[in-house]
Each structure stands twice: as C-alpha cells, then as structure tokens.
Amino acid sequence: MKKFIPVSEPEITEKEINYVNKAVKSGWVSSLGEFIIKFEEEFSKFIGTKYALTTCNGTTALHLALTSIGIKEGDEVIVPDITFIATANAVKYTGATPVFADIEQDTWCIDPNDIRKKITPKTKAIIPVHLYGHPANMDPILEIANKYGLFVIEDCAEAHGAEYKGKKVGSIGHCGVFSFYGNKIITTGEGGMITTNDYNIYNKAKFLRDHAMNPNKRYWHTEIGYNYRITNMQAALGLAQLERIEELIQKKITIFNLYKNYLNEINEIKLNPEKEWAKNVFWMISIIINNFDENKRNSLISKLKNLGIDSRPFFYPCSLMPMYNKNNFSNPVSYDIYKKGLNLPSGYNLTEQDILWITENLKNLIKT
Ligand SMILES: *Cc1c(COP(=O)(O)O)cnc(C)c1O
C-alpha cells in the first residue's frame, strides 16, 4: 500500500490520554473544571503575560479580543492581506472593516510601511499575524500604534512559542490570540486563548465570554455577550500538550532543518524565512518557487498528491475573496507570493525518510 503523508498531524501521547481520561471521569466535562484553570495559568506563564483566557476556538478568541477593546461598526482594523480568513472575518463580526496591508518579502508578515499608508481617522487597531510560525516585525508596528493611539492584537494562531527579539509572541501587543485547532503547534481539538497584561481587557473578555452575566447577580445581563467557553476535556488535552510544547517545537525545528538540508542546492526554492531577531517555530514548512504561477503550483500539488504527498497552496490574499474584493486593494508582494507558494508536510510524525522522499520528488517535479 502506498504511504500517504499528510500536511499536518498532531502528536497525542499517553500523557494526553491520561489527562483527558481524568477530566471525563471527574464528571467536570463542561466549561468549569480544574484543567481549564491550570491550562490558563500555565499558558500565561509560558507566554509571559499576567493573564490568559481560554475560548472555544481561535476565531472566537479574535472576535472576543476585538469586542473587549471596543472595536465596533464604523471602525477600521488593519490586517495583513495574506492570512487565514478568520483574521479578517473576526473584524467583520464586530461590524468594523478590515483594511488589508501588504506583507514583507522577507518575513511573509504584515509590512509596517504599508500599515502607515493605510491608516485613516477611522483606524482603531492593527492585527499583525505571525504567519506560518514567523513573528511579524513588532517594533515598528508598536511605534506606529503608539503614534496613532491604536490597539495591537497579535494573531499568534500559528506561532505558539515563536519569539521576537527574545520575547514570546502574544506578550508584545495589547493582547495575543491563539488557536488550538488540530493542526496547530499544540491542540485541544478545537480551542483558543487570549493572552494579555491588561486586567481590563482580560476582565471584559471573561465577562463577554460567559454571556456578559453580572458576576454578582446571576442571570442579570447588561449587554449582549457570547458563549465562547472551552470544555474541561479540551483543556485537559491542552495542558498535556503544553507540558510537551518545548519538545514539539524542537520537532518542528528539526523538520525544517532536514528540509533545508535536502533542498539546499535548489536555487528555485525559497524556504521559510528566519530573520536574525526571530525565533521561527515553523508551523508549516513552506516554499516559494521562483517563476511559478498559480497553474504550475496547482499542478505540482496534484502531482505530489498522486505520489501520496499532501500539500497546500499558500493562503490567497483576503482581498481577492468575493466579500472583500470590492475595495480594490493592490498589495503587490501578497499578490505575487501567493501564486508561487505551498505548504509541505509538516506533521510531528514525519521521519527523515519521509522528508527525503518528499524533497527528491519535489526536485524532480520542479525540473520537468
Ligand atoms: C487557525 C487560524 C485562526 C483561527 O483559529 P480557529 O481555532 O481555527 O478558529 C486564526 N488566524 C490564523 C492566522 C489561523 O491560522
């Protein structure tokens, strides 16, 4: 039987199974329980923030963060054009408008110079996305935010443990937002987290997460809240994964180094960037192929698939999507890179043999 190598695979060990078993057996299966408290506590320690608040997924964490800082209809929020669509959609959920800025060639993250060009009197926040595990260039972003009085929400959904100048992402802006979807650096199945040092943001988010119920008066609600809670079972899975996060990140780095080694002499291929100030956690091993276009890229993906090698296209620019394209954004780097980019198998169960097989085939297919 031909082996199928997926783009992504979590690594679940006995530890995870034990913790989840414990949660289920305790009877605390819903959104109260010790694992939730412990997961939040340990996650805030890991990131280096005072507070961490779980949510039911990364998209709700983004929406909750935006709502908690007061983003509403009529506001504008600057997001990178290349990101998973949830970043833009969460802005839309609040009634505000996402404004798409271009990305940088050498980080694949939002370009501070283009942020400056896209600021208007309506701009209220910036969401830098630490794309594919590489941190965005935060210093100039913070400088712009300070100058114009804007909030900075870091979208860290793909970058748990990544560092900018020695600081963990999620501890640099006003708040950070994480996802624990099955393919992320660590998983809870579905789940999310907001990290912050700001008590007011934390407290507001906690309040809105639980139907905006008055903590001192049960079933009394003064605004429209949400149910964005995680379950104790998911938090149990998350805690076990978090206790193994250094090992998991190390695996991603090892996987990247193997790819780098085997693709080293291929000039047409550019692998994930790593700036001198960055610690990349290589969520997805990604390549940009010189002189490629969308057709060539898609045909490469299907040829790899025939060999049992799964791959994904880069994210399309959000501003190409029908619900966002009426604004005529032109972001040259985003519109160039997406056509030439793909994500290669990056799962925790990859072996060196797999990577050798993938890179050998990739080299042959690119030459033909
Ligand atoms: C995965 C992801 C999200 C959304 O997280 P979910 O848990 O799937 O809702 C948001 N932003 C980025 C950049 C992501 O990769």
The ligand as an SDF file (V2000), in Angstrom:
LIG
                    3D

 15 15  0  0  0  0  0  0  0  0999 V2000
   -6.1210   28.8480   12.5840 C   0  0  0  0  0  0  0  0  0  0  0  0
   -6.1070   30.3030   12.4970 C   0  0  0  0  0  0  0  0  0  0  0  0
   -7.1240   31.0950   13.0680 C   0  0  0  0  0  0  0  0  0  0  0  0
   -8.4210   30.5520   13.5790 C   0  0  0  0  0  0  0  0  0  0  0  0
   -8.3460   29.5940   14.5460 O   0  0  0  0  0  0  0  0  0  0  0  0
   -9.5340   28.5220   14.7250 P   0  0  0  0  0  0  0  0  0  0  0  0
   -9.1850   27.8820   16.0310 O   0  0  0  0  0  0  0  0  0  0  0  0
   -9.4570   27.5720   13.5790 O   0  0  0  0  0  0  0  0  0  0  0  0
  -10.8150   29.2560   14.7890 O   0  0  0  0  0  0  0  0  0  0  0  0
   -6.9660   32.4820   13.0450 C   0  0  0  0  0  0  0  0  0  0  0  0
   -5.8970   33.0580   12.4950 N   0  0  0  0  0  0  0  0  0  0  0  0
   -4.9170   32.3410   11.9060 C   0  0  0  0  0  0  0  0  0  0  0  0
   -3.7610   33.0630   11.3080 C   0  0  0  0  0  0  0  0  0  0  0  0
   -5.0050   30.9380   11.8730 C   0  0  0  0  0  0  0  0  0  0  0  0
   -4.0490   30.2390   11.2590 O   0  0  0  0  0  0  0  0  0  0  0  0
  1  2  1  0
  2  3  1  0
  2 14  2  0
  3  4  1  0
  3 10  2  0
  4  5  1  0
  5  6  1  0
  6  7  2  0
  6  8  1  0
  6  9  1  0
 10 11  1  0
 11 12  2  0
 12 13  1  0
 12 14  1  0
 14 15  1  0
M  END
$$$$
